[in-house]
Amino acid sequence: MDAKVQSRVVTSLELGSGGSGDGYDADQAGKGGTVADAHDMSRMRKAQELRRNFRFWSIVGFVMILQSTWESMLLAASYGLTNGGTGGVIWVTVGVIVGALCMIGSMAEMASMAPTAGGQYHWVSEFAPRSVEKPLSYLVGWCCCLGWVTGNPASAQLTSTLIQGLVLLRNENANIVALWQTALLIMVFIVVAVAFNIFLAGKLPLAEGVFLILHIVGFFAFLIVLWVMSDHAPARQVFTHFSDGGGWGNMGLSCLVGITTPLWCFLGPDAGAHMAEELQDASRVLPSAMVWATFFNGLLGLVMLITLCFCLGDVDAVLNSPTGVPIVQVLYNSTGSMAGTTVLTVVLILLSLVGLITCVAASSRQMWAFARDKGFPFSGFIAFVRPGWDIPINALVVVCALSLLITALNFGSDVALNAIISLSNAALIFSYLASIGCIRLKRWRRQPLLPRRWSLGPLGAPVNDIALVFLLVSFVMSFFPIAPRPSAPEMNWAVLMFGVVVIAASGNYFFSARYRYVAPVVLVKNRLS
């Protein structure tokens, strides 16, 4: 089909002239889709229930704001600085950017083949060997939902920490860091994010575009303040100083443990894929948006990280700041102004809150898509979309309830909350590994791939290989604690939690879910062998 014809928005004049049939063209016409969107939805046998409000720049903004790479570099740098030092965190980040681009390139190609809100579990179902595609796609679906839902309290926790750090900067004796206070702050932000996704859903694309501008303007504001007003460390020290602050006894291993910092800044690029059914001309626009968003975020993030390392000052003093948030202390040390520090921190708080709103949107679409294929108990309720609303309200309510339940653990102990939050990275990385591994296996076996409008071409195999190596290393390191021989509060419980989830999901599949779960490939037209 000609690209120009594929991109054309479906109009009522075309409905009577044939097309994909079964009402798919009519669905697309009423909800902003194109002929190509109708073709893709028809091939996957999915009804167009959501309105396609997103365009190229709004979906680029969606992915960039969710990743918030330069902001996350400022907020999460302490892990990399402890394990690796300035030189370690910079060079590890360069490697992560290369790996992340190969990862997102691999996923973008799959998104062009099958632009669906299901994302990774759908791709596994279509591309995995028939003998394992149903149980593997079910397990990946659970991991995707788990990774995204636990990501909500993690994002809200960052926003809460910024507010607490700002208050402590102004008053070191403020009573604002008790477990119950932190939990309530997290809950408030989660409810605000869910409410925005329900009552202002139609404004979400506009909001992403507006905050994309703030994302870029804020980057230059921080860059100028830090370079102009801070003392600078020598370049040799910044790029060649390595530190084993965690006490691993091996500098290479210490740097790998510090990979947590850049990993946190680049996870979640599949967010765009989960909005595929709300994006016009998704098979063409989505892959480009995913790649460009990750590329520009990587560039901004690396520049900001290098800037921070030059302007950090006394590393130990900053890491042990009474604010509990190193970047707040760095800003105050640089500007010497409480007002200036407050304004810049508020910018970070706003961007962090919008990042949470996008995280809630992506997690609800992921849960809605999996429920549509009967992956959960009560899937009918979760997957229901009220006519006229065109958004998965029930899925949003369930995501809100689960996020609040996870946050409630903080009333008793932050160990339990942090254990579940730490699971987010591992669960998402596993889903990336499984989906890219399946498409690489098809290439290795020289099996035909689905038609796509965005392709890696002859670079497909090496790009997939680099992505898999990167993800395998990241998956293993996501289970490491910040230091060896940790106490219970310092332990990274993700390995235990991930094992429990895999066992529970596998047991549920074999005893119950295999009889009701509808693997997406079963519905697909012209299924590939």
Residue, then its C-alpha position, 0 to 999 in steps of 0.5 A: m500500500d502506498a505510504k501516502v494512502q496509508s497515512r490518509v485519515v479515514t473519512s466517511l466517504e471511504l467507508g462505503s468503498g471497502g477497506s478492512g471490513d468488519g467495521y474497522d474503518a468506521d471505528q477509525a473514522g470516528k476516532g481519528g485513525t488513518v487507513a493504515d491504523a484501520h489495517d493494523m487493527s483489523r489484522m490484529r482483530k482489535a476494536q478501536e475503543l480509544r480516541r487517537n488524540f496523539r500526534f508526532w510531537s505529543i507522543v515524543g513529549f510523552v516519552m521524553i517527559l516519562q523518561s525525564t532523563w536529565e531530571s533523573m540524572l540529577l535526582a538519581a546520580s548518588y547511586g552512580l557516584t557512590n559506585g563508580g565515582t564521576g568517571g565511572v558514572i559518566w562512562v557507564t552512562v555512555g555505554v547505557i545510551v548505546g545499549a538503550l538506543c539499540m534496545i529502543g530501535s529493536m522495539a520501535e521496529m516491532a511497534s511498526m509491525a504491531p502497533t498495539a497498547g499490549g506492547q511486549y506481551h503482544w509481540v512475544s505472542e506473535f514472534a515466539p515459537r508456537s510451543v512457548e508463545k502462550p505461556l511466555s506472553y502471559l508471563v511477559g504480560w504480568c511482568c509488564c503490568l507489574g513493572w508499570v504499576t510499581g513504577n507509579p509509587a516510585s515516580a511519586q516517591l521522587t516528587s515527594t522527596l523533592i518537596q521534602g528536600l526543599v522544606l528541609l533546606r529552608n528548615e533543617n528541623a522540619n518534621i516532614v520525613a516520617l514514614w506516614q508523611t512520605a506515604l501520604l505525600i505519595m498517595v496525594f500525587i498518585v490520586v492527582a495523576v489518576a484524576f488528571n488522566i480521567f477528567l483531563a484525558g483529552k488535554l493530555p497530548l496538549a499537556e505533553g507538548v507544553f511540558l516538553i517545552l518546559h523540559i527543554v527550557g528547564f534543561f538550559a536553565f539548569l545548565i546555565v546556572l550550574w556552569v555560570m555560578s558553580d565552582h568547577a572541578p578539573a576535567r581530568q578529575v571528572f572523567t578519570h576519577f573512579s570510586d568504589g564507595g560501596g566497597w565491592g573490592n573491584m572497580g569494574l564491578s563497582c561501576l556496573v553496580g552503579i549502572t542503576t543511575p543511567l538505567w533508571c533514566f532510560l527505562g520506560p521507552d515502551a510507554g509510547a507503544h502502550m499509547a499506540e492505539e491513541l496515536q494517529d498513523a501509529s505504525r509510521v509515527l510511533p517508531s520514529a517518535m520512540v527513537w528520536a525521544t530516546f536519542f534527544n533524552g540521551l543527549l540531554g541526560l549525558v550533558m547534564l550528568i557531565t555538568l553535574c560532575f563538574c559542578l558537584g563540589d565536595v562529593d561526600a558533603v553533597l551526598n550526605s546533605p541534610t536535605g536528603v536530595p543532593i541536587v537541592q544542596v548543589l543548587y543552593n551551593s551554586t546560587g547561594s540563594m534560597a529563592g533561586t534554589t526554590v524556583l529551580t526545585v519547583v521546576l523539577i517538581l512540576l516535571s516530576l509530577v507530569g512524569l508521574i501523570t504519563c506513567v499512570a497513563a502508560s500503566s493503565r493502557q498496559m493493564w487495559a490491553f492485558a485485561r482485553d486478552k483476559g490476562f487477569p481475574f475480572s478482566g471484563f471489568i478492567a477492560f471495559v471502556r465506557p462509550g463516549w469517554d474513549i479512555p480506560i477508566n476502569a483500568l485507571v481506577v484499578v491502577c490507582a487502587l493497586s498503587l495506593l495499596i503498594t504505597a500503604l506499605n510505607f506506613g509500617s516500613d519503607v523496606a517493604l515499599n522499596a522492595i516492591i519499587s525495586l522490582s519495577n526495573a527488573a520486571l520491565i527489563f525482562s519484558y524487553l529481553a523476552s520480546i527482542g529475544c523472540i524477534r532475534l530468534k526469527r531472524w536467526r532462523r531466517q523466518p519471515l517478519l511482518p511488514r513494517r513501515w519503519s525497519l532496521g534493515p540489514l542492521g536488524a541482527p547486530v542491533n538486536d544482539i547489542a540490545l540483548v547483551f545490554l539488557l542481560v547485563s542490566f537485568v543481572m545488575s538490577f538485583f545487586p544492592i548498593a554495597p556487599r553484605p547489606s543489612a535488611p533495609e539496605m538489601n535489594w529485595a528485587v531478586l526475591m520479589f521477581g522470583v515470587v512473581v514468576i512462580a506465582a504467575s506461572g502457577n496461576y497460568f497452568f492451574s487457571a489462566r491457560y483456560r481463559y487467557v487469549a494469546p493475541v496471536v490467536l486472533v491475528k490474521n495471516r499468522l506467520s509460522 
